[in-house]
Amino acid sequence: MRLAETIQLLKQLIVTESFSKQETETATILEDYLREQGQSPFRIQNNVICHMPLDPNKPNIVLNSHHDTVKVSEGWTKDPFGAEDNGKIIYGLGSNDAGAPLVCLLHTYLDYSKIDSLPYNLIFIASAEEEISGKHGLELALTQLDFKPDLAIVGEPTSCAMATAEKGLMVIDAEAKGIAGHAANQWGDNAIYAALKDIHWIENSSIENESPLLGKVKLTVTQIEAGYQHNIVPDTCKFVIDCRVTDAYSLESVLELLKVNCSSILTPRSIRLHPSTIATDHPIVQKANSLNINCYGSNTLSDQVFFNCPSVKIGPGDTSRSHKADEYITHSELQQGLETYTLLLQNLNINKHNI
């Protein structure tokens, strides 16, 4: 295991700002580090890719995590870029999400890349813009690669449990229409009241089909805006709907369901962040079962959404720490991450183009 090297690289990443769309410096750190290890990495914008010589007769396994972070939140009592290490705990922005899974996957790749007799090709991808589902992150990188992934292991803080399904995301901009009028009179048609009817349906909706792993589709109104003067009945009311969609539905079908039941104009920002799931008899899931790794369905979105192949999400760290002040990772969690990834890949056999 490479725990000391893993810790050192993580600290180097923490002290370097890497907000989404501003990851150039951490991409360079990762690229230079891989080159120092005798690898031949390359970049697609701020996505760093490295792989062993690819045998076309073997399946391709991608190890992926991201090196961008969210902005610094309120309430930090420690330097978010200080990489403070007391010998047991490392503090810093991105230490948990997803610096720890990233450096553990990278060193697992380095160890396995030295083995000649692997039954698969191994590829490491450190992606950019994951925190914003940006179009110049993994989504772009995958379109420019000259090979097809057959399995993806996505590194996120899951306490080393394995997410075998993940909810998709659709954000909808909604606009209720009314007629402006003076608030003192009976004229006008209040757009806020029209919006409230739709919001009430969204709040109390019960979408029938339930996913065994992901449960129910969750619809949440997260923003609302209307009116500009106290004595004018507003003729428009805008609100935002956050839709967390399970594998029991497509994003398009949820959108149509909303359109049938709501009078507001509904405009999705994107229909590309689909839910994902993997068969329970897939070799990576069976391997997890043999290692007594807990498998579950995840409510949160990751770069897993962009893989057009079977994929799982797993890594060291705790999702409850993500995006919070005084984010941290422990040495023991990093050790667990290295061990878990190593064991998952050990004697793993998958089929090529097993999609």
Residue, then its C-alpha position, 0 to 999 in steps of 0.5 A: m500500500r502507498l499510504a504515505e505517498t497518498i497522504q502527501l499527494l492529497k495535501q498537495l491538492i488541498v493547498t491548491e485551489s481547484f474550484s470548478k472550471q478553475e482546475t488547471e493547477t491541480a490538473t498539472i499537479l496530477e499530470d506531473y505526478l503520474r509522469e514522475q511515476g513513469q506513466s504517460p498521462f495526457r489531458i483533455q482540457n482539465n481532465v487528466i487521463c492515464h492508461m496502460p497499453l490497451d489490449p483490444n481483446k481485453p475489457n476496459i475498466v475506468l477508475n474515475s474521480h474528480h479534482d474540482t471542489v465547491k467554493v468555500s462555505e461559511g463557518w470554516t474554523k481552519d484554513p480550507f487550503g491549509a492541509e492541516d494534519n495532526g497525524k490522524i486527520i487531514y483537514g481541507l477543502g476537497s479532502n473528503d469530496a473527492g480528494a481522498p477517493l481520487v488519490c486512492l484510485l490513482h495509487t491503486y492504478l499505479d500498483y495495478s499498472k505494473i502487473d502484466s497478466l491482468p485480464y483487463n485494461l485499466i484506465f485512470i481519469a481525474s475529471a474536472e467540473e464534476e461539482i457543477s456537472g460541467k460540459h467540459g468535464l468527464e462528459l467531454a473527455l469520454t467523447q474524445l477517447d479512442f476506446k470504449p469503457d466496459l466498467a467504471i468505478v467512480g470514486e466518491p465518499t461513500s464510507c467504502a459502501m458501494a452505490t449500485a444505483e444513483k438517482g438522476l437529476m433534472v432541474i426545471d425552470a417553471e413560470a406561472k402566468g397571470i394578469a397584472g392589476h392594482a392590489a386594491n381592486q378586484w382586477g388582475d389574476n395573481a400569478i403567485y396563486a397560480a404558482l402555489k396550486d402547482i407547488h401544492w401538487i408538487e409537494n403532495s404528488s405521489i409518483e406511483n412506481e418505486s425503485p427497489l434501490l432508489g425508492k421514490v422520485k423526489l420533487t422539490v421546489t427550491q427557489i421562487e421569485a415574483g412581484y416588484q411592487h407591493n401594490i401590483v398583482p404580479d403577472t408572472c411567478k417563477f420557481v425552480i423544481d429540483c427533480r431527483v429521478t429513479d431508474a423506474y422513470s426516464l427524465e422525459s416521462v417525469l417532465e411529461l407527468l409534471k406538464v399534465n398536472c401543472s399549469s405553469i410553463l416548464t422548461p428543463r435546463s437539461i435532460r442529460l443527467h439520467p439515473s443509473t443502475i447496474a445488474t445485481d449479478h454483475p461481477i463487480v457487484q458479486k465481488a463486493n458481496s464476497l467482500n461483505i461490502n454494503c450495496y445501496g442506492s444513492n440519492t446524490l449525483s456524480d460523474q457516474v451519470f456520464f458512463n454509458c456502461p455498467s458503473v458503481k460508486i464507492g470510496p473512502g470518506d463520509t458523504s455527510r462531510s461534503h460541502k461543509a466547513d472544516e471538511y476532513i478525511t482520516h488516515s485510516e479512511l485513506q488506508q481503507g480506500l486503498e485496501t478496498y479498491t485493491l481488493l475489488l480489482q483483484n482477480l476481477n473478470i468482466n466481459k468486454h462490451n458488457i453493456 
